[in-house]
């Protein structure tokens, strides 16, 4: 299970095993080459401090290896790195491993901001994944 205290090399290996593209793996490998002792928390802190961070990265990471992250890691990503209401909604349609608490956090980020999508959810045109019971 990946946590914020995991070695960054373990995170990169999880990406590699999940089929991340060569370009992403190469970028991460370069970071490891510069500092082999990196922890996930070191890199995560850098991402949190980057005002230009593209939300596509954390969303993609959650979709690709979110099952391998512990809930506190996923919750941190949701709270600190995801802001776009549509990105948050899309995760709820794609990730079948999120807990009830994670669902609540993501729903709060799009509630009353996407009226058409919210109506389509109510009408059953958009289906959200079922939340897992909190551990």
N, C-alpha and C positions, 0 to 999 in steps of 0.2 A: 504494500500500500504506500503510495506516495504522499508525503506530508511536506509542509514548508521546511521541515528540518531534514529532509532527504538530501542525499548528495545529488547535485545537478546532473552528474553523469548517469544516475539511475533514471532521472527524468528524461534525459536524451535517449537512453536505451529504450524506454517505454514508447517514446515517439517513433523511434526506428522500428520497433516491433509492430507498432500499429500501422505502419505504412506511410509515415510522413514523407513528404517529397524530399528529394535529395538536397534541394536548395536550403530548406529549413534545417535539415540535419547538419549540413555543412556550416551554417551560421552558428548553430549551437556547438558544434565540434570546435569551431574557431574560438568561441568563448572559453571552452574547457582547455584548449591548448594554452591560452593566455593565463588561465588560473585553474589548474586541475582540482583544487580543493573547494571550488564553488559549491555552495549549498543552494537549494531551490529558493530559500528565503532571500539570499543575496540578489538573485536575478529578479525575483518578484518585487523586491524593494525598488530596484532600478525601474521596473515597469511602472510601478505606482507613482514614481516621481516624474515620469515622462509625460508632459502635457500633450504631446503629439502622438501618444500611443494609439494605434489603430485598434478599435475594439474587435476587429476580425481575429486578431491573435488569441485573446482569451476565449472568445466564443469557439473558435476552431479547436483550441486545446481541450476545452470541456467536452466537445463532441467527440474528439478523437481518443482521449485517454482519461476522460472524467471518471469512468468506472474504476480506474486505478488510483484515483485521488481520494484521500479521506475527506469527510464532510467539512472539516474546518478549512481545508485547503480550498475546496470548491466554494464554500461560503465566503471566504476572503476574496476570491476572484469575483464573485457576484457583487459583493458589497463595494469593493474598491475599484474594479476595472470595467464593469459593465454599466453603461448609462443610457444607451440608446434603447428606447422602448421596444422597437421592432426586433432588435437583437435578442432582448430578453424573452419576448414572446416566441421567437423562433426556437430558442433553446427548449422551451416547454413543449414544442411540437416534435422535437427530435431526440431528446435525451430521456431514455426510459429508466434511468438509475437515480434521478434526483429525489431527495427526501421531501417530506411535507414542508419542512422548514425552508428548504431551498426553493420550493414552489412558491411559498408565501413571499419570499424576498423578490423573486423574479416578477411575480404578478404585481407587486407593489410598484415596480419600476415602469410598468406599462398601463396600470389602471388609470382610467379616465383620460388617457393620452392617445388611444387608438380606437376611437368609437366604432369604426367600420369592422375592424378585426374583432373587437369585443362582441359586437352583434353577431358576427359569423360564428364565434365560439358558442354563444347562447343558442344560435340556430342549428348548431351541429355541422356547419360547413367547414369549420376549422376544429380539429381535434387535438386536445392536449394529451400528452402522455400521463399516465397515472403515477402519482407520487408514491414513493416507497415509504413505509412506516419508518419514522426516525429511529435510529439505532439506540 
